[in-house]
Amino acid sequence: MVEGTAQSTGKGSGLPMDNCCFDIMTQTEKKADFLYRAADTYIQDAQAANRQELAHLWNTIKQDEKRHLDLLKQELARDVQEGRLR
């Protein structure tokens, strides 16, 4: 399911934002939200419930999400450098 589409770069440019840049920005926000708001809470909840396997699972997912976030940030930086994002 697509949650949104790119509208414009704003600031009066009138040019549509590349859909790929929009997708990258959307997923970057989602990954960062999970990492900085939810992941540690999930890990703590699992530890408090004495479910070490679940805590380990959440830690593994957290590490994967960090890697994914880094990849998205690299791609976003490339888009900025190549002028696709204004």
C-alpha positions in Angstrom: 0.0 0.0 0.0 1.3 3.4 -0.9 0.9 5.9 1.9 1.6 9.1 0.0 3.2 10.5 -3.1 5.6 13.4 -3.7 3.9 16.7 -4.2 6.5 19.3 -4.8 9.9 20.5 -3.6 8.2 23.5 -2.0 9.9 26.9 -1.7 8.1 28.0 -4.9 10.1 25.8 -7.3 7.0 24.3 -8.9 8.9 21.2 -9.8 7.7 17.8 -8.6 9.9 16.0 -6.2 11.2 12.7 -7.6 9.1 9.9 -6.3 12.2 7.9 -5.5 13.5 10.8 -3.3 10.1 10.9 -1.6 10.2 7.2 -1.0 13.7 7.4 0.5 12.7 10.2 2.8 9.5 8.4 3.9 11.3 5.2 4.8 14.1 7.1 6.5 11.6 8.7 8.8 9.9 5.4 9.6 13.2 3.6 10.3 14.4 6.5 12.6 11.0 6.5 14.4 11.3 2.8 15.2 15.0 3.1 16.2 14.7 6.2 18.4 11.2 5.8 19.9 10.2 2.1 19.9 13.1 -0.4 19.8 14.5 0.2 23.2 11.1 0.1 24.8 10.4 -3.3 23.1 13.7 -4.6 24.3 13.0 -3.4 27.9 9.5 -4.9 27.8 10.9 -8.3 26.8 13.6 -8.2 29.4 11.1 -7.2 32.1 9.0 -10.2 31.1 12.1 -12.4 31.4 11.8 -13.2 27.7 15.5 -13.1 26.7 14.9 -14.7 23.3 12.5 -12.0 22.5 14.9 -9.3 23.7 17.5 -10.8 21.5 15.1 -10.8 18.5 14.3 -7.1 19.1 18.1 -6.3 19.3 18.7 -8.2 16.0 15.9 -6.2 14.4 17.2 -3.0 15.8 20.7 -3.7 14.3 19.1 -4.5 10.9 17.1 -1.3 11.0 20.2 0.7 11.8 21.9 -0.8 8.8 18.9 -0.1 6.6 18.7 3.5 7.9 22.4 4.0 7.1 21.8 2.7 3.6 18.9 5.1 3.1 20.9 8.0 4.4 23.7 7.2 2.0 21.2 7.2 -0.9 19.6 10.4 0.2 23.0 12.1 0.4 23.7 10.8 -3.1 20.4 12.3 -4.3 21.3 15.6 -2.8 24.8 15.5 -4.3 23.4 14.7 -7.7 20.8 17.5 -7.5 17.7 15.3 -7.4 16.6 16.8 -4.1 16.3 20.6 -3.8 
